[in-house]
Structures are given as structure tokens and as C-alpha cells.
């Protein structure tokens, strides 16, 4: 067993990535302290298998609702911002495709056209640094166009 004292920690909402990860696993986020403890426990117990969880129907439904609700409330005016999304069809990304299709429909319904919103699917790409590196220029060119 090991322990470490951490000082000057404030209880606050967890970062978005952690809340999404917990929702995807069917766990309700509470706050940054409880959530990171829960996530650490899940990882050390070997419970977390992202590729299986993200593809599981119950996980997809929980994450899908969370993301759609968040985007529905937080999206800026479609004429004042640019948003780029993409994913592959290998590893964890394969589970994102049905959700991404729902998100694309939400953007379309909210008036986002191709001038300000792009979403691309990259067949054969995984959720890893090598795949991201091979296509990094695409969102950069879209977001930093002159």
C-alpha cells in the first residue's frame, strides 16, 4: 500500500473528458475528487476495457445522451465558430461512429453548414497517436484557413 498527501485541492466539477469516460462506463460523475478516485479504482481493478465498453449499447446510450444534451445547450452560433471532428473505424473509434452520426444530425438541425462544421471518417484508422499524426493537417487547414 502507498499513500501521498496532496494539499490545496478544491472540490469542483470533473473535466469533460473524465465525465464522458464515466458516463460511457455507466457511472454517474459526482465531482473531481470522487470521479478520479472511481476512475483509478476501475483501472486498477482491470474493469476498464474501453473498446468493449464504448461499443456496449448501454454505454453508448449514456454517452450519447450526455454529449447530445451538452452540445444542444453549449453550441455557439454556427456563423461565429468552426468545429472539426473526425474518427477512424478501428479500436475504440469504431464505437463512436453511431454517436458521431447523431452529432452530425444535431449540428445540421442547428444550422451548421460545411463552411463551419466538418466531420470526417477515416477507414483503417485507430484511436492512437499514429493515426492522429497522419491526419493532423486536415483539421489544421480547416480551422486556420485564410
MARLUMDREN-286013 format. One record per residue (C-alpha): x, y, z; residue number from 1; residue in one letter. Coordinates in steps of 0.5 Angstrom, whole numbers, plus 500, padded with zeros to 3 digits. Layout:
// residues N
   c1   c2   c3  num  residuo
    X    Y    Z  NUM        A
...
//
This chain:
// residues 146
   c1   c2   c3  num  residuo
  500  500  500    1        X
  502  507  499    2        X
  500  514  500    3        X
  501  521  499    4        X
  499  527  502    5        X
  496  533  497    6        X
  495  540  499    7        X
  491  545  496    8        X
  486  541  493    9        X
  479  544  491   10        X
  473  540  490   11        X
  470  542  483   12        X
  467  539  477   13        X
  471  534  474   14        X
  474  536  467   15        X
  469  534  461   16        X
  474  528  459   17        X
  473  525  466   18        X
  466  526  466   19        X
  465  523  459   20        X
  469  517  461   21        X
  465  515  467   22        X
  458  516  463   23        X
  461  512  458   24        X
  462  506  463   25        X
  455  508  466   26        X
  458  511  472   27        X
  455  518  474   28        X
  460  523  476   29        X
  460  527  482   30        X
  466  531  483   31        X
  473  532  481   32        X
  476  528  488   33        X
  470  522  487   34        X
  471  522  480   35        X
  478  521  479   36        X
  478  516  485   37        X
  473  512  482   38        X
  477  512  475   39        X
  483  510  479   40        X
  480  504  482   41        X
  476  502  476   42        X
  483  502  472   43        X
  487  498  478   44        X
  482  493  478   45        X
  482  492  471   46        X
  475  493  470   47        X
  476  498  464   48        X
  476  496  457   49        X
  475  502  453   50        X
  474  498  447   51        X
  468  493  449   52        X
  465  499  454   53        X
  464  504  448   54        X
  461  499  444   55        X
  456  496  449   56        X
  449  499  448   57        X
  448  502  455   58        X
  455  505  455   59        X
  453  508  448   60        X
  446  511  450   61        X
  449  514  457   62        X
  455  518  453   63        X
  450  519  447   64        X
  445  523  451   65        X
  450  526  455   66        X
  454  529  449   67        X
  448  531  445   68        X
  445  535  451   69        X
  452  538  452   70        X
  452  540  445   71        X
  445  542  445   72        X
  446  547  450   73        X
  453  550  449   74        X
  454  550  442   75        X
  456  557  439   76        X
  452  561  434   77        X
  454  557  427   78        X
  457  563  424   79        X
  461  565  429   80        X
  465  559  430   81        X
  469  553  427   82        X
  468  546  429   83        X
  472  540  426   84        X
  471  533  429   85        X
  474  526  426   86        X
  475  519  428   87        X
  477  512  425   88        X
  474  506  425   89        X
  479  501  429   90        X
  479  500  436   91        X
  475  505  441   92        X
  474  510  435   93        X
  469  504  432   94        X
  464  505  438   95        X
  464  513  436   96        X
  461  512  429   97        X
  454  511  431   98        X
  454  517  436   99        X
  458  521  431  100        X
  452  521  426  101        X
  447  523  431  102        X
  452  529  433  103        X
  452  531  426  104        X
  445  531  425  105        X
  445  535  431  106        X
  450  540  428  107        X
  445  540  422  108        X
  439  542  425  109        X
  442  547  429  110        X
  444  551  422  111        X
  452  549  422  112        X
  454  548  415  113        X
  460  545  411  114        X
  463  552  412  115        X
  464  552  419  116        X
  463  545  421  117        X
  467  539  418  118        X
  466  531  421  119        X
  471  526  417  120        X
  471  518  418  121        X
  478  515  416  122        X
  477  508  415  123        X
  483  504  417  124        X
  485  509  423  125        X
  485  507  430  126        X
  485  512  436  127        X
  492  513  437  128        X
  498  518  436  129        X
  500  515  429  130        X
  493  516  426  131        X
  492  523  429  132        X
  499  525  427  133        X
  498  522  420  134        X
  491  527  419  135        X
  493  533  424  136        X
  494  537  418  137        X
  487  537  416  138        X
  483  540  422  139        X
  489  545  422  140        X
  488  547  415  141        X
  480  548  416  142        X
  481  551  423  143        X
  487  556  421  144        X
  484  557  413  145        X
  486  564  411  146        X
//
